[in-house]
Amino acid sequence: MNAILNKIYDVIIIGSGNAALCAGISALETNQNVLIIEKADEKEWGGNSRYTAGAMRFAYDSNEDLMNLLKNPTEERIANTDFGSYTKEKFKADLLHFNEGEPLAELQEFLVENSLDTIQWLASHNIKFDPIYSRQSFIKDGKYIFWGGLTLEAEGEGDGLVSDERKEFLSLGGALIYNCEALEIIQTNNQISGIKCLLDGNETVLNCKTVVLGCGGFESNKELREKYLGPDWGKAKVRGTRHNMGKGIEMAQKLGAVLSGNFSGCHAVPMDRFMPDYGNLNLPHIERKHYRKISYLFGIMLNQEGNRFVDEGLDFRNYTYAQFGKAVLEQPNSIAWQFFDKKNFDILYSEYKTNDASFYEADTIEALLEQIEDIDQQSALKTIKSYNASVDKSTAFDPTIKDGKSTKGLVLNKTNWATTIDQAPFRAYPVTAGITFTYGGLKVNKKAEVIDTNGNVIPGLYACGEMVGGLFFYGYPGGSGLTSGSLFGRYAGKSAAKFCTTL
Ligand SMILES: Cc1cc2nc3c(=O)[nH]c(=O)nc-3n(C[C@H](O)[C@H](O)[C@H](O)COP(=O)(O)OP(=O)(O)OC[C@H]3O[C@@H](n4cnc5c(N)ncnc54)[C@H](O)[C@@H]3O)c2cc1C
């Protein structure tokens, strides 16, 4: 430890999630004097990145673009798979969809243009990928067909991704310490000279020439959620780490950094109402996702007053789940129930079937509602009956496409996948909102340099991952978070290492 305390690092990176580790690997491509500091202990390292499915969105033109990214390109199913294409234009259109009329921001363009290159760079550093057969493909005429533009996930999902990145970082010669919380960035004569931190509980100064902030947004901080997102957000569950308290944003602001992006926006999804307040890394990885409840498109959602409040079948879940968390939060007491009948049990995501999933079950809708004390049972029964009566029975249900099987004549219709809820047994899953990450952050340029309130670069300071503002505004196409973390992490590490050569 003394060796670390006495050394002057060229680059110190704060955080050990995907963005920070990519910054570390990238810096080590040209500079051997790199340290990562992580606030959590060795059990909880890896931030939100470790909770992810490792799914990464990037533009590609054909099967060929994917082959050198795959862990097992010779796997039997590959030859029988049509990955289709996900063009840059489509990726841009998907981002635009969530901009509420605003044009693509410069950083969004940058993300799309460099997305494939970023994944290829990761693959060149021994991070390999698997096709997401279970969630993003269906079989048609004996062939696997991919949909939705989200095609690959890191081998071993989020856990595998950050573990492989950490392995690469350490094997390239980087140093990493845990239990080290950054408190303040120190400047001497307008030049970064160190970081004040709590190392194993003791206040310490680590010396360095540049700092890369990769320490997440403010989603774990109840007070900041209430301040920026609104008072109700204090009640939200946190889907991932408890360590992303907005400290990086605060430290940068003290050096004059300007905020950027939508500070009242965040990614949030319907979650099991009875999950713990934070995500749980002690569960096996597949179980960690079980709190998520995003198969609402195959049923309906009712609030405490017994009313529907969203078009559950508006689009594929990739395009609605990040907004529907907020919709649940806005309901009375921030709770709701998802109703399904037997017909659709098999196509619900696996997290609806794990042992800990909370749900009510009965053989009649009346008996089901009787079990739910805090819903208006009469109103809920009326809503379910009128929903059933308005379902268009002439159109076939097809979960692999937007099937147009809708309701007719309701104040709030369901646009696709509207099947009746009339086959016993019936289930109701209680849900609330779980926040994934926040959209507001720091302003950076394409080199990941942090910009100050006068529009100038703050010398030696870089940011990446959730800390970057101005990338996502009112929603985001799933899988873009890890890709942007890797992209800006890579550029932050490269820029920091280059800056050191100018000193
Ligand atoms: C349940 C879940 C599933 C998701 N699934 C996906 C997915 O499949 N695909 C996708 O693209 N995105 C997904 N996301 C979003 C994704 O997690 C984020 O976009 C991405 O992981 C953010 O990476 P990051 O490196 O910026 O932050 P993080 O991975 O959260 O890392 C930040 C790190 O900084 C540390 N830290 C914080 N403060 C300090 C401090 N003061 N000093 C030192 N260290 C500090 C934290 O402990 C943490 O380790 C998911 C998120 C969640 C919660």
The ligand as an SDF file (V2000), in Angstrom:
LIG
                    3D

 53 58  0  0  0  0  0  0  0  0999 V2000
  -30.1300   -4.1470  -13.4390 C   0  0  0  0  0  0  0  0  0  0  0  0
  -29.4810   -3.3840  -14.5710 C   0  0  0  0  0  0  0  0  0  0  0  0
  -29.4360   -3.9510  -15.8460 C   0  0  0  0  0  0  0  0  0  0  0  0
  -28.8630   -3.2460  -16.9070 C   0  0  0  0  0  0  0  0  0  0  0  0
  -28.7300   -3.8660  -18.1260 N   0  0  0  0  0  0  0  0  0  0  0  0
  -28.0660   -3.2420  -19.1130 C   0  0  0  0  0  0  0  0  0  0  0  0
  -27.7480   -3.9240  -20.3350 C   0  0  0  0  0  0  0  0  0  0  0  0
  -27.9890   -5.1260  -20.4960 O   0  0  0  0  0  0  0  0  0  0  0  0
  -27.1290   -3.2120  -21.3170 N   0  0  0  0  0  0  0  0  0  0  0  0
  -26.7570   -1.8920  -21.1480 C   0  0  0  0  0  0  0  0  0  0  0  0
  -26.1990   -1.2950  -22.0670 O   0  0  0  0  0  0  0  0  0  0  0  0
  -26.9740   -1.2600  -19.9820 N   0  0  0  0  0  0  0  0  0  0  0  0
  -27.6020   -1.8930  -18.9650 C   0  0  0  0  0  0  0  0  0  0  0  0
  -27.7920   -1.2420  -17.7870 N   0  0  0  0  0  0  0  0  0  0  0  0
  -27.2620    0.1330  -17.6500 C   0  0  0  0  0  0  0  0  0  0  0  0
  -25.7580    0.0260  -17.3460 C   0  0  0  0  0  0  0  0  0  0  0  0
  -25.6000   -0.5910  -16.0980 O   0  0  0  0  0  0  0  0  0  0  0  0
  -25.0410    1.3480  -17.2800 C   0  0  0  0  0  0  0  0  0  0  0  0
  -25.2800    2.0970  -18.4220 O   0  0  0  0  0  0  0  0  0  0  0  0
  -23.5240    1.1060  -17.1860 C   0  0  0  0  0  0  0  0  0  0  0  0
  -23.2230   -0.0710  -16.5110 O   0  0  0  0  0  0  0  0  0  0  0  0
  -22.8740    2.2240  -16.4560 C   0  0  0  0  0  0  0  0  0  0  0  0
  -21.5100    1.9410  -16.3480 O   0  0  0  0  0  0  0  0  0  0  0  0
  -20.5560    2.9120  -15.5630 P   0  0  0  0  0  0  0  0  0  0  0  0
  -19.2150    2.3070  -15.6460 O   0  0  0  0  0  0  0  0  0  0  0  0
  -20.7620    4.3010  -15.9870 O   0  0  0  0  0  0  0  0  0  0  0  0
  -21.0970    2.8620  -14.0370 O   0  0  0  0  0  0  0  0  0  0  0  0
  -21.0530    1.6960  -12.9830 P   0  0  0  0  0  0  0  0  0  0  0  0
  -20.9170    0.3750  -13.6230 O   0  0  0  0  0  0  0  0  0  0  0  0
  -22.2180    1.8740  -12.0770 O   0  0  0  0  0  0  0  0  0  0  0  0
  -19.7020    1.9470  -12.1790 O   0  0  0  0  0  0  0  0  0  0  0  0
  -19.5440    3.0540  -11.3210 C   0  0  0  0  0  0  0  0  0  0  0  0
  -18.5660    2.6550  -10.2250 C   0  0  0  0  0  0  0  0  0  0  0  0
  -18.1100    3.8100   -9.5250 O   0  0  0  0  0  0  0  0  0  0  0  0
  -17.9790    3.4900   -8.1490 C   0  0  0  0  0  0  0  0  0  0  0  0
  -18.0060    4.7420   -7.3860 N   0  0  0  0  0  0  0  0  0  0  0  0
  -19.0560    5.5790   -7.1820 C   0  0  0  0  0  0  0  0  0  0  0  0
  -18.6620    6.6370   -6.4560 N   0  0  0  0  0  0  0  0  0  0  0  0
  -17.3410    6.4930   -6.1900 C   0  0  0  0  0  0  0  0  0  0  0  0
  -16.3650    7.2690   -5.4930 C   0  0  0  0  0  0  0  0  0  0  0  0
  -16.6860    8.4500   -4.9210 N   0  0  0  0  0  0  0  0  0  0  0  0
  -15.1010    6.8090   -5.4140 N   0  0  0  0  0  0  0  0  0  0  0  0
  -14.7540    5.6180   -5.9930 C   0  0  0  0  0  0  0  0  0  0  0  0
  -15.6370    4.8410   -6.6640 N   0  0  0  0  0  0  0  0  0  0  0  0
  -16.9090    5.2830   -6.7820 C   0  0  0  0  0  0  0  0  0  0  0  0
  -19.1690    2.5760   -7.8930 C   0  0  0  0  0  0  0  0  0  0  0  0
  -18.9900    1.8040   -6.7400 O   0  0  0  0  0  0  0  0  0  0  0  0
  -19.1660    1.7360   -9.1760 C   0  0  0  0  0  0  0  0  0  0  0  0
  -18.3670    0.6040   -9.0350 O   0  0  0  0  0  0  0  0  0  0  0  0
  -28.3500   -1.9280  -16.7000 C   0  0  0  0  0  0  0  0  0  0  0  0
  -28.3780   -1.3760  -15.4090 C   0  0  0  0  0  0  0  0  0  0  0  0
  -28.9220   -2.0940  -14.3530 C   0  0  0  0  0  0  0  0  0  0  0  0
  -28.9280   -1.4750  -12.9740 C   0  0  0  0  0  0  0  0  0  0  0  0
  1  2  1  0
  2  3  1  0
  2 52  2  0
  3  4  2  0
  4  5  1  0
  4 50  1  0
  5  6  2  0
  6  7  1  0
  6 13  1  0
  7  8  2  0
  7  9  1  0
  9 10  1  0
 10 11  2  0
 10 12  1  0
 12 13  2  0
 13 14  1  0
 14 15  1  0
 14 50  1  0
 15 16  1  0
 16 17  1  0
 16 18  1  0
 18 19  1  0
 18 20  1  0
 20 21  1  0
 20 22  1  0
 22 23  1  0
 23 24  1  0
 24 25  2  0
 24 26  1  0
 24 27  1  0
 27 28  1  0
 28 29  2  0
 28 30  1  0
 28 31  1  0
 31 32  1  0
 32 33  1  0
 33 34  1  0
 33 48  1  0
 34 35  1  0
 35 36  1  0
 35 46  1  0
 36 37  1  0
 36 45  1  0
 37 38  2  0
 38 39  1  0
 39 40  1  0
 39 45  2  0
 40 41  1  0
 40 42  2  0
 42 43  1  0
 43 44  2  0
 44 45  1  0
 46 47  1  0
 46 48  1  0
 48 49  1  0
 50 51  2  0
 51 52  1  0
 52 53  1  0
M  END
$$$$
